[in-house]
Amino acid sequence: MDFSINNQSAEKQGIYLVDYPDILTAEQNTTFYSVSGRDGSMAQDEGLQDVNYTFKFAIYNFSDVYQAYSKAISFLKSGNYVSTDEWNFNLYFNHIQIGNATVDKGVILNFSVVYRCRPLKYLKNIQPITLTTSGTVNNIGTYKALPSIRVYRSGAGTGTLKVNSDTITFDMQKDFYDVDSYLMDCFSQNTNMNAYMSGVFPELKVGSNTISFTGTISKIQIEPRWVYL
């Protein structure tokens, strides 16, 4: 039984997971509107809520359990995603809350950590997808994916990428652009390239997605980011 943060084992740091937490499902943010003269209400979907996961840990140390605890907290705050050896997904977190600690016989310390996580579970060990010609990509998750797509150029000029019905046009001034649909950002290494892109940031729906590109785009590489609810 092990916990990991950014693929680093907690057990190897002397931090032991006491029990696996329940696997939670994010709740929908929904606003309900009443309409005069109409029975019932109208609902507007406003996305998914963050999910709080509570992990319980134990530390065993016969020399200085308090110093070991301080080091453990530093480790548990060190990354941006967590998982366990039982799960096939990662949870990306944006906030950490450390619970109260209890000490038994001066050598055993128990404590809990609450990670406030993004609503979706990101599948592990998903390889990048490279397309050198038009094709299809199958979303194996259970929710729309917000990929990062690297667009390579064959030369300067205009390139067009089409994902399903969405069209994105680029003025290819660099060897490649990274189009990150989660961040809603287009960049090349450390240079912001949003001014050289027009169109929406693409999503990959569950199931088959048609992808094509023309102009000065020679190939694309997709980090798909498949997710579960």
RAZI-V525480 format. One record per backbone hydrogen bond with DSSP energy under -1.0 kcal/mol. NH is the residue of the N-H (numbers start at 0). CO is the residue of the C=O. If there is no record, write none. Layout:
NH	CO
NH	CO
This chain:
3	82
4	7
5	80
7	4
9	2
12	9
13	10
14	9
15	57
17	55
28	46
30	43
32	41
37	34
41	32
43	30
45	28
48	26
50	116
52	114
54	112
56	110
57	15
58	108
60	106
67	63
68	64
69	65
70	66
71	67
72	68
73	69
74	70
75	71
77	74
81	90
82	3
84	1
89	121
90	81
92	79
93	115
96	113
98	111
101	109
103	107
106	103
107	103
108	58
109	101
110	56
112	54
113	96
114	52
115	94
116	50
117	91
120	227
121	89
122	225
123	87
128	221
130	219
134	210
136	208
138	206
141	226
144	203
147	222
148	178
149	220
150	176
151	218
152	174
153	215
158	169
159	213
160	167
161	211
162	165
163	209
165	162
167	160
168	197
169	158
170	195
171	156
172	170
176	150
177	186
178	148
179	184
180	146
183	179
184	179
186	177
187	190
190	187
192	185
195	192
196	193
197	168
203	144
206	138
208	136
210	134
211	161
213	159
215	157
217	151
219	130
220	149
221	128
222	147
227	120
